[in-house]
Amino acid sequence: MVTVVKEMGLTPESFVRTLPNAVGERHITQRGLTFLIENPALPDQRVSIELTEQAPRRIASITLPVTLVALHFDGFEPLAQEQFLTRFDLYFHKGGG
């Protein structure tokens, strides 16, 4: 099993709204702040995601949400894991102008 931990500037509610697009056709099972992502076509591959809400980050008068996101990959070859993370990061990316 491989674990990737990310500190993300979002709330758990925002994460839940974006997750279905970020994982594509995979099936999502949610229990509290834990998510199991499975692909029926590849039953040996699964990703477990755990959220841990952190104290907000304050910068001057701005308050930003912070959530730790731990992704636990089981049964993924390195290339498949990289492809999953590339799509995941793309959907959660917040850009500025």
N, CA and C atoms as a LAMMPS dump frame, in Angstrom:
ITEM: TIMESTEP
0
ITEM: NUMBER OF ATOMS
291
ITEM: BOX BOUNDS ff ff ff
-5.0000000000000000e+02 5.0000000000000000e+02
-5.0000000000000000e+02 5.0000000000000000e+02
-5.0000000000000000e+02 5.0000000000000000e+02
ITEM: ATOMS id mol type element x y z
1 1 1 N 0.845 -1.175 0
2 1 2 C 0 0 0
3 1 3 C 0.891 1.24 0
4 2 1 N 0.509 2.224 -0.793
5 2 2 C 1.226 3.492 -0.892
6 2 3 C 0.296 4.591 -0.394
7 3 1 N 0.822 5.489 0.438
8 3 2 C 0.029 6.603 0.971
9 3 3 C 0.61 7.921 0.499
10 4 1 N -0.277 8.791 0.037
11 4 2 C 0.082 10.149 -0.374
12 4 3 C -0.752 11.095 0.483
13 5 1 N -0.089 12.049 1.154
14 5 2 C -0.801 13.002 2.013
15 5 3 C -0.671 14.39 1.404
16 6 1 N -1.803 15.074 1.322
17 6 2 C -1.841 16.422 0.768
18 6 3 C -2.507 17.352 1.772
19 7 1 N -1.998 18.562 1.877
20 7 2 C -2.657 19.6 2.653
21 7 3 C -3.396 20.46 1.631
22 8 1 N -4.723 20.463 1.731
23 8 2 C -5.524 21.133 0.712
24 8 3 C -6.299 22.3 1.315
25 9 1 N -6.403 23.373 0.565
26 9 2 C -7.104 24.573 1.01
27 9 3 C -8.569 24.515 0.659
28 10 1 N -9.286 23.628 1.322
29 10 2 C -10.722 23.487 1.097
30 10 3 C -11.379 22.905 2.335
31 11 1 N -12.695 22.952 2.351
32 11 2 C -13.461 22.338 3.439
33 11 3 C -13.821 20.91 3.037
34 12 1 N -14.143 20.054 3.991
35 12 2 C -14.607 18.717 3.632
36 12 3 C -15.837 18.759 2.712
37 13 1 N -16.718 19.732 2.912
38 13 2 C -17.913 19.838 2.074
39 13 3 C -17.544 20.126 0.619
40 14 1 N -16.575 20.99 0.426
41 14 2 C -16.099 21.297 -0.919
42 14 3 C -15.441 20.066 -1.55
43 15 1 N -14.7 19.321 -0.749
44 15 2 C -14.067 18.097 -1.229
45 15 3 C -15.123 17.117 -1.737
46 16 1 N -16.187 16.943 -0.971
47 16 2 C -17.256 16.002 -1.33
48 16 3 C -17.913 16.405 -2.654
49 17 1 N -18.093 17.692 -2.876
50 17 2 C -18.719 18.162 -4.121
51 17 3 C -17.838 17.881 -5.344
52 18 1 N -16.534 17.972 -5.186
53 18 2 C -15.61 17.83 -6.311
54 18 3 C -15.204 16.382 -6.563
55 19 1 N -15.216 15.561 -5.552
56 19 2 C -14.693 14.191 -5.641
57 19 3 C -15.265 13.375 -6.798
58 20 1 N -16.579 13.344 -7.042
59 20 2 C -17.085 12.505 -8.138
60 20 3 C -16.445 12.82 -9.492
61 21 1 N -16.243 14.081 -9.796
62 21 2 C -15.589 14.441 -11.063
63 21 3 C -14.12 14.056 -11.046
64 22 1 N -13.478 14.174 -9.903
65 22 2 C -12.05 13.891 -9.795
66 22 3 C -11.722 12.414 -9.975
67 23 1 N -12.665 11.52 -9.659
68 23 2 C -12.381 10.081 -9.764
69 23 3 C -13.041 9.432 -10.977
70 24 1 N -13.77 10.207 -11.753
71 24 2 C -14.352 9.681 -12.986
72 24 3 C -15.423 8.638 -12.741
73 25 1 N -15.329 7.533 -13.458
74 25 2 C -16.356 6.481 -13.44
75 25 3 C -16.255 5.53 -12.24
76 26 1 N -15.333 5.791 -11.358
77 26 2 C -15.159 4.899 -10.207
78 26 3 C -16.307 5.065 -9.216
79 27 1 N -16.563 4.033 -8.439
80 27 2 C -17.624 4.015 -7.435
81 27 3 C -17.094 4.577 -6.119
82 28 1 N -17.894 5.433 -5.475
83 28 2 C -17.492 6.068 -4.213
84 28 3 C -18.409 5.597 -3.089
85 29 1 N -17.816 5.133 -2
86 29 2 C -18.559 4.818 -0.78
87 29 3 C -18.043 5.751 0.307
88 30 1 N -18.96 6.475 0.957
89 30 2 C -18.553 7.43 1.986
90 30 3 C -19.04 6.979 3.351
91 31 1 N -18.134 7.064 4.32
92 31 2 C -18.466 6.849 5.735
93 31 3 C -17.82 7.983 6.51
94 32 1 N -18.605 8.973 6.866
95 32 2 C -18.063 10.138 7.551
96 32 3 C -17.092 10.857 6.648
97 33 1 N -15.859 11.013 7.112
98 33 2 C -14.828 11.686 6.328
99 33 3 C -13.854 10.7 5.69
100 34 1 N -14.318 9.464 5.486
101 34 2 C -13.526 8.439 4.807
102 34 3 C -14.273 7.998 3.552
103 35 1 N -13.525 7.85 2.471
104 35 2 C -14.109 7.504 1.177
105 35 3 C -13.367 6.307 0.606
106 36 1 N -14.102 5.345 0.078
107 36 2 C -13.506 4.208 -0.604
108 36 3 C -13.839 4.364 -2.081
109 37 1 N -12.808 4.394 -2.91
110 37 2 C -12.953 4.573 -4.35
111 37 3 C -12.596 3.247 -5.011
112 38 1 N -13.55 2.685 -5.774
113 38 2 C -13.331 1.396 -6.419
114 38 3 C -13.731 1.472 -7.881
115 39 1 N -13.043 0.686 -8.694
116 39 2 C -13.343 0.572 -10.111
117 39 3 C -13.831 -0.845 -10.353
118 40 1 N -15.123 -1.022 -10.698
119 40 2 C -15.645 -2.382 -10.912
120 40 3 C -14.863 -3.166 -11.972
121 41 1 N -14.288 -2.47 -12.945
122 41 2 C -13.52 -3.145 -13.997
123 41 3 C -12.164 -3.635 -13.493
124 42 1 N -11.674 -3.028 -12.403
125 42 2 C -10.381 -3.412 -11.827
126 42 3 C -10.565 -3.601 -10.322
127 43 1 N -11.193 -4.697 -9.91
128 43 2 C -11.549 -4.874 -8.497
129 43 3 C -10.369 -4.955 -7.531
130 44 1 N -9.153 -5.197 -8.023
131 44 2 C -7.99 -5.251 -7.138
132 44 3 C -7.412 -3.872 -6.848
133 45 1 N -7.904 -2.85 -7.565
134 45 2 C -7.428 -1.482 -7.35
135 45 3 C -8.451 -0.719 -6.523
136 46 1 N -7.976 -0.148 -5.429
137 46 2 C -8.864 0.705 -4.626
138 46 3 C -8.054 1.8 -3.976
139 47 1 N -8.74 2.906 -3.735
140 47 2 C -8.13 4.04 -3.057
141 47 3 C -9.017 4.377 -1.867
142 48 1 N -8.42 4.454 -0.702
143 48 2 C -9.117 4.915 0.49
144 48 3 C -8.632 6.332 0.767
145 49 1 N -9.575 7.251 0.979
146 49 2 C -9.231 8.647 1.225
147 49 3 C -9.774 9.044 2.59
148 50 1 N -8.894 9.593 3.418
149 50 2 C -9.285 10.06 4.751
150 50 3 C -9.057 11.558 4.845
151 51 1 N -10.076 12.276 5.303
152 51 2 C -9.978 13.72 5.486
153 51 3 C -9.832 14.04 6.964
154 52 1 N -8.984 15.008 7.268
155 52 2 C -8.834 15.513 8.62
156 52 3 C -8.867 17.025 8.546
157 53 1 N -9.948 17.604 9.028
158 53 2 C -10.073 19.061 8.995
159 53 3 C -9.107 19.671 9.999
160 54 1 N -8.37 20.688 9.563
161 54 2 C -7.382 21.369 10.387
162 54 3 C -7.9 22.756 10.767
163 55 1 N -7.197 23.401 11.67
164 55 2 C -7.545 24.777 12.021
165 55 3 C -7.351 25.65 10.782
166 56 1 N -8.222 26.614 10.577
167 56 2 C -8.062 27.497 9.416
168 56 3 C -6.751 28.257 9.475
169 57 1 N -6.233 28.573 8.309
170 57 2 C -5.01 29.362 8.205
171 57 3 C -5.41 30.822 8.035
172 58 1 N -4.818 31.689 8.832
173 58 2 C -5.133 33.115 8.771
174 58 3 C -3.936 33.876 8.219
175 59 1 N -4.216 34.692 7.197
176 59 2 C -3.203 35.55 6.602
177 59 3 C -3.811 36.948 6.554
178 60 1 N -3.314 37.81 7.412
179 60 2 C -3.889 39.159 7.579
180 60 3 C -5.377 39.01 7.88
181 61 1 N -6.236 39.571 7.046
182 61 2 C -7.677 39.493 7.315
183 61 3 C -8.349 38.332 6.576
184 62 1 N -7.548 37.488 5.923
185 62 2 C -8.093 36.366 5.152
186 62 3 C -8.006 35.087 5.984
187 63 1 N -9.082 34.307 5.972
188 63 2 C -9.108 33.007 6.634
189 63 3 C -9.31 31.934 5.564
190 64 1 N -8.409 30.959 5.525
191 64 2 C -8.468 29.891 4.53
192 64 3 C -8.689 28.543 5.215
193 65 1 N -9.602 27.737 4.68
194 65 2 C -9.794 26.404 5.256
195 65 3 C -8.594 25.514 4.922
196 66 1 N -8.324 24.55 5.787
197 66 2 C -7.243 23.593 5.555
198 66 3 C -7.747 22.198 5.92
199 67 1 N -7.552 21.263 5.003
200 67 2 C -7.922 19.87 5.246
201 67 3 C -6.773 18.98 4.807
202 68 1 N -6.363 18.06 5.693
203 68 2 C -5.379 17.043 5.311
204 68 3 C -6.118 15.93 4.584
205 69 1 N -5.581 15.534 3.444
206 69 2 C -6.191 14.484 2.633
207 69 3 C -5.163 13.373 2.479
208 70 1 N -5.445 12.211 3.042
209 70 2 C -4.555 11.055 2.927
210 70 3 C -5.17 10.061 1.951
211 71 1 N -4.456 9.79 0.876
212 71 2 C -4.892 8.834 -0.137
213 71 3 C -4.074 7.562 0.024
214 72 1 N -4.73 6.451 0.262
215 72 2 C -4.081 5.155 0.447
216 72 3 C -4.377 4.3 -0.787
217 73 1 N -3.358 4.026 -1.575
218 73 2 C -3.504 3.261 -2.816
219 73 3 C -3.215 1.791 -2.55
220 74 1 N -4.117 0.937 -2.992
221 74 2 C -3.951 -0.51 -2.835
222 74 3 C -4.137 -1.171 -4.206
223 75 1 N -3.137 -1.918 -4.648
224 75 2 C -3.236 -2.655 -5.905
225 75 3 C -2.928 -1.836 -7.143
226 76 1 N -2.35 -0.665 -6.999
227 76 2 C -2.035 0.195 -8.131
228 76 3 C -0.581 0.008 -8.566
229 77 1 N -0.374 -0.124 -9.867
230 77 2 C 0.972 -0.04 -10.429
231 77 3 C 1.364 1.443 -10.396
232 78 1 N 2.657 1.754 -10.392
233 78 2 C 3.076 3.161 -10.31
234 78 3 C 2.449 4.071 -11.375
235 79 1 N 2.353 3.602 -12.616
236 79 2 C 1.782 4.431 -13.683
237 79 3 C 0.294 4.695 -13.43
238 80 1 N -0.444 3.693 -13.002
239 80 2 C -1.872 3.863 -12.719
240 80 3 C -2.083 4.823 -11.548
241 81 1 N -1.234 4.737 -10.556
242 81 2 C -1.321 5.656 -9.41
243 81 3 C -1.035 7.087 -9.867
244 82 1 N -0.019 7.262 -10.702
245 82 2 C 0.318 8.586 -11.22
246 82 3 C -0.84 9.157 -12.046
247 83 1 N -1.47 8.328 -12.856
248 83 2 C -2.599 8.782 -13.669
249 83 3 C -3.774 9.193 -12.782
250 84 1 N -4.037 8.421 -11.744
251 84 2 C -5.122 8.762 -10.815
252 84 3 C -4.827 10.119 -10.163
253 85 1 N -3.601 10.296 -9.656
254 85 2 C -3.248 11.542 -8.974
255 85 3 C -3.256 12.742 -9.919
256 86 1 N -2.865 12.54 -11.163
257 86 2 C -2.89 13.643 -12.133
258 86 3 C -4.313 14.14 -12.328
259 87 1 N -5.262 13.229 -12.519
260 87 2 C -6.663 13.627 -12.682
261 87 3 C -7.19 14.246 -11.393
262 88 1 N -6.909 13.616 -10.265
263 88 2 C -7.348 14.109 -8.962
264 88 3 C -6.87 15.548 -8.749
265 89 1 N -5.589 15.781 -8.967
266 89 2 C -5.021 17.113 -8.779
267 89 3 C -5.619 18.126 -9.747
268 90 1 N -5.871 17.717 -10.978
269 90 2 C -6.456 18.608 -11.971
270 90 3 C -7.82 19.13 -11.508
271 91 1 N -8.649 18.257 -10.983
272 91 2 C -9.994 18.649 -10.56
273 91 3 C -9.988 19.467 -9.285
274 92 1 N -8.992 19.293 -8.442
275 92 2 C -8.939 20.048 -7.196
276 92 3 C -8.056 21.296 -7.308
277 93 1 N -7.432 21.499 -8.449
278 93 2 C -6.545 22.653 -8.645
279 93 3 C -7.359 23.949 -8.629
280 94 1 N -6.861 24.914 -7.867
281 94 2 C -7.481 26.239 -7.856
282 94 3 C -6.465 27.198 -8.442
283 95 1 N -6.828 27.803 -9.537
284 95 2 C -5.893 28.698 -10.211
285 95 3 C -6.277 30.154 -10.042
286 96 1 N -5.319 30.978 -10.271
287 96 2 C -5.553 32.412 -10.226
288 96 3 C -5.172 33.018 -11.563
289 97 1 N -5.504 34.283 -11.726
290 97 2 C -5.244 34.923 -13.006
291 97 3 C -4.032 35.806 -12.967
